[in-house]
């Protein structure tokens, strides 16, 4: 049987496809004796091979699943090449399936498996498809929500499908017997992602609302976000804001900006909105301040928490654009 590689940044889709394959290959009740599951980078190649060489028990197929092994990324060269050589010897009765986050397409194992088996990449769907999926999942749970409400949910929470599905579950429980989920419900019960909170922080900074900016920052600390992670997200925010503004200044439309920067449509709109009151020089200066803060923290000149707080105060104070 041909080996398979399922990979990509959307684990929900990877795991759903994996479950579909296993259900198709193994009849109900055969999983216990005919499926091996190995997870993590510590699993030796020899153990995977031994499982793959084992004949199925009272079934036609043995399924061997290897998840998050790192065999398709740099760092496990010997094990990776060992598995690559073994692919020529895999019994026809064995379905060898790899489920990975990312892969190095230059590696021998990837090339060998792509040549002999099946490779499928799973990316997080675009905005339109995600909204369709959210509405469909709500319908399965006996609830309805408008496309605009689904967009609010998508912009509020972490955008991987597992996170969205979990938040949708919370919304379903929150509204109880009420059938329709409203945008106000999203604000009431859903956990904003770090990116969403940084958007709010940047809005407060842009409005020179120091109190609101510091309140958001302190709430993020209470939620145990690391100051340096917050700093990196602030820098990312200004970097993308600068890129969007630069492309818009050259006459690129919203769709072109989204495509060039791999952004969802609504994200490009938000970055342009936040950058509307700033000059390109402002945004470059903000990035320079982020870099200076990062260096100051990492060289011990200032503590991480205080350093980011001082940065927020500086950014909220505006710049001299002369």
Phi, psi and omega in degrees: 000140182294137175288158180232147173233120176247125181208166177145173184278352180255093184297329180302314181288322177300311183290327177294317179293321178299316179296322179297317181295314181297320180295326180286324185275330184242123177291158179306132180095346182269351186296320187302318185262351188230016175229127175247137181234120179242130183229137175101167186276355183271353182287121181293149178300323182299323181292321178295317181294317179301319180294320181293332180277349181285132180289147178294153182252113179053038178204167181275337189225141167252131180254126178242114182254130179238116187240135175058038187279337185075008182290341181258012178234159178301144177125339179231048188303312183298311179297319181299315180291328177297314178296320180300318178294325183291335183304329178291340185253001184299127180299148179297337182277355183255130173257105181263117186236127177253134176236110187231156176286311182217163181221156171257110185290351179275346184290152181298320183293318179298313182298319181293318182289323178296329180283320187260339187232215182235135180236131179224129178256139182237112179255155175298129182299160176291174186304312183298315181293323179295318179296318176300318181294316179300314180297321178293318178295322177297319180297321178298329180272006178082020181237163174231153172207148181287164178296326178292324177292320177299323178294322177298315178300315182296324181280343185270316189260171173303138194267007172285155190292328177297315181297315180298317181296319178297317180292326177294325176297320177296320179296319179299317179291324184293317183283347176062235183280347178295134185280323187267134174264128183251164179300326179297328178294322178300314179294332184282325190235343185276146181273115180297140176289165176301319180298320179294320180291324177292325173303313180297319179298317180293324175299315180296319178298315181297327178275006181055034178264085186300315182300313181297319180298315181289326176298316179297315180299314181294324176295324177295322177293320178299327178276012173069029170284137181286134180306320181290330175290319176299318179300315181296325179288324176296316179298317179299319181300312181290327179295313180291323177301316179295317180297317179297315181295321179296317179291321178296322179295335179272002176095009179286142177277174184300315181297319180294320179296315179301316181294314183295325183256007180054049180249153168291154182305314182293330180293317178300319178299318181293319179296319178293321178298315181293329180276353186299326182267010183237149173275164175300326179295320176304313185291323176295320180295322177298318178296320177298318179296321177298317179296316179299320179295317180300315179295317182298320179291314185286342176261004175082011180287336180206151177290154184297315182296312181292321182299316180290323177298317178295323177298315180299319177297318179295313182296327181285343184277350181081173183232156174275113186267009181289000000 
